[in-house]
Amino acid sequence: MTTPKLLGISGSLRKHSHNTLLLAEAARLFGDAEYTLADINLPLFNEDDEQAHGAPESVEKLAQQIADADAVLISTTEYNKGPSGALKNALDWVSRTPAKPWNNKPVAVMSATGGRAGGERAQLVLRSFMVPFRPRILQGPEIHVASSHAAFDENGQLTGEIYIKELTQLMEALRAEIPA
């Protein structure tokens, strides 16, 4: 079997984002894989601009990365009870590309937030955003890292045993979704 390609999409643009750390931990626990972190710092979607100039190169690159990946990891922060605007914008842009890269793609969703619910609402909304794209979103175990400022050690690794156990199980389930 060839080395699987994993694409991570962090819903946070912050340099030291806990969601980006969570994705790195997921990739580490997944095991042998070629892991790439996507850049979703894209211009705001504007249909007039799209019609005049087409999709930006950065959007085409993201769509191609999704298409080329064997599986996608998405980690979202929670802003005002939903995913970040940056993540929604990226989904909107990719939906406009002709390739339909999400179709039947295995996707693992997770979240890390400073709040006590760990992004549970954001994940629920994100899952509904994904429905039109028809990916294969894993149903669990659900990963909601609460109080994320205290959930990682100085090396960026998760410290809670339950988080590590459940993220390992989620990555095992994701690996099983990738065709041999």
C-alpha positions in Angstrom: 0.0 0.0 0.0 1.3 3.5 -0.8 1.7 6.1 1.9 -1.7 7.8 2.5 -2.0 11.5 1.8 -3.7 13.4 4.6 -4.8 17.0 4.2 -5.4 19.1 7.4 -7.7 22.1 7.3 -7.6 24.4 10.3 -10.6 26.7 10.9 -8.3 29.1 12.6 -5.8 31.4 10.9 -3.9 32.2 14.1 -0.2 31.4 14.1 -0.3 29.3 17.2 -3.8 27.9 16.8 -4.9 25.1 19.0 -6.9 23.7 16.1 -3.7 23.5 14.0 -2.0 21.7 16.9 -4.9 19.3 17.1 -4.6 18.5 13.4 -0.8 17.8 13.9 -1.7 15.5 16.8 -4.3 13.7 14.7 -1.7 13.3 11.9 0.8 12.0 14.4 -1.6 9.5 15.8 -2.8 8.4 12.4 0.7 7.1 11.8 2.6 6.7 8.5 1.2 9.3 6.2 2.1 12.3 4.0 0.5 15.2 5.9 -0.1 18.7 4.5 -1.7 21.6 6.2 -3.9 23.6 3.8 -3.8 27.4 3.6 -7.3 28.8 3.9 -6.3 32.4 4.2 -8.3 33.2 1.0 -9.9 36.3 -0.3 -13.5 36.7 0.6 -15.8 35.0 -1.9 -17.5 37.5 -4.2 -19.4 36.1 -7.1 -18.8 39.3 -9.2 -15.0 38.8 -8.8 -15.3 35.1 -9.6 -17.2 35.9 -12.8 -14.7 38.6 -13.8 -11.5 36.8 -12.9 -12.3 33.1 -12.1 -11.3 31.4 -8.9 -8.0 32.6 -7.4 -5.0 30.4 -7.7 -5.0 29.8 -3.9 -8.6 28.4 -4.2 -7.7 26.1 -7.1 -4.7 24.9 -5.1 -6.9 24.1 -2.1 -9.4 22.2 -4.3 -6.6 20.2 -5.9 -5.2 19.4 -2.4 -8.6 18.1 -1.3 -8.9 16.0 -4.5 -5.4 14.6 -4.2 -5.8 13.7 -0.5 -6.8 10.2 0.5 -8.5 11.7 3.6 -9.1 15.1 5.1 -8.9 16.3 8.7 -10.9 19.4 9.6 -10.5 21.1 13.0 -12.6 24.1 13.7 -12.7 26.7 16.4 -16.0 28.0 17.5 -17.0 31.6 17.0 -20.5 32.7 18.0 -21.7 29.1 18.1 -20.4 28.2 14.6 -17.3 27.6 12.6 -15.0 30.4 11.7 -15.8 32.7 8.8 -12.4 31.7 7.2 -13.5 28.0 7.1 -16.9 28.8 5.7 -15.3 31.1 3.1 -13.0 28.2 2.1 -15.9 25.8 1.8 -17.8 28.3 -0.3 -14.9 28.9 -2.7 -14.1 25.2 -3.1 -17.8 24.5 -3.8 -17.5 26.7 -6.9 -14.7 24.7 -8.5 -15.7 22.2 -11.2 -13.8 19.2 -9.7 -16.2 18.4 -6.8 -13.2 17.3 -4.7 -15.2 16.5 -1.6 -17.4 13.8 -3.2 -17.0 10.5 -1.3 -13.9 11.8 0.5 -13.3 10.4 4.0 -13.3 13.3 6.4 -12.7 13.4 10.2 -14.0 16.5 12.0 -12.7 17.8 15.3 -12.5 21.0 17.3 -10.5 22.8 20.0 -11.8 25.9 21.8 -11.2 27.8 24.9 -14.8 27.2 26.0 -16.2 24.3 28.1 -18.1 22.6 25.2 -15.0 22.2 23.1 -16.6 23.4 19.8 -19.5 21.0 19.8 -21.9 23.5 18.2 -19.3 24.5 15.6 -18.9 20.9 14.6 -22.7 20.4 14.3 -22.9 23.4 12.0 -19.8 22.4 10.0 -21.3 19.0 9.4 -24.4 20.6 8.0 -22.3 22.8 5.8 -20.6 19.7 4.4 -23.9 17.8 3.4 -24.1 19.2 -0.2 -20.5 18.1 -0.9 -21.3 14.4 -0.1 -18.1 13.4 1.7 -17.9 10.4 4.0 -17.8 12.2 7.4 -16.9 9.9 10.2 -19.5 9.9 13.0 -17.1 9.3 15.9 -15.7 9.3 18.3 -16.3 13.0 18.5 -13.3 15.1 19.5 -14.2 18.3 21.3 -11.1 19.7 23.1 -12.4 22.1 25.8 -10.2 24.7 27.5 -7.7 24.1 24.7 -5.2 26.6 26.2 -4.5 23.9 28.9 -4.9 20.8 26.6 -1.4 20.8 25.0 2.0 20.5 26.5 5.1 22.7 25.5 5.7 20.3 22.6 2.2 20.8 21.2 1.0 17.4 22.2 -2.3 16.6 23.8 -2.1 16.0 27.5 -5.5 14.5 28.3 -5.6 10.7 28.2 -9.3 10.6 27.0 -8.5 13.0 24.2 -5.5 10.9 23.1 -7.5 7.7 23.3 -10.5 9.0 21.3 -8.3 10.8 18.7 -6.4 7.6 18.2 -9.7 5.7 17.7 -10.9 8.4 15.2 -7.6 8.1 13.3 -7.9 4.3 13.2 -11.4 4.7 11.8 -10.2 7.2 9.2 -7.4 4.9 8.1 -10.0 2.1 7.6 -12.0 4.4 5.3 -9.0 4.8 2.9 -9.2 2.2 0.1 -6.2 -0.2 0.1 
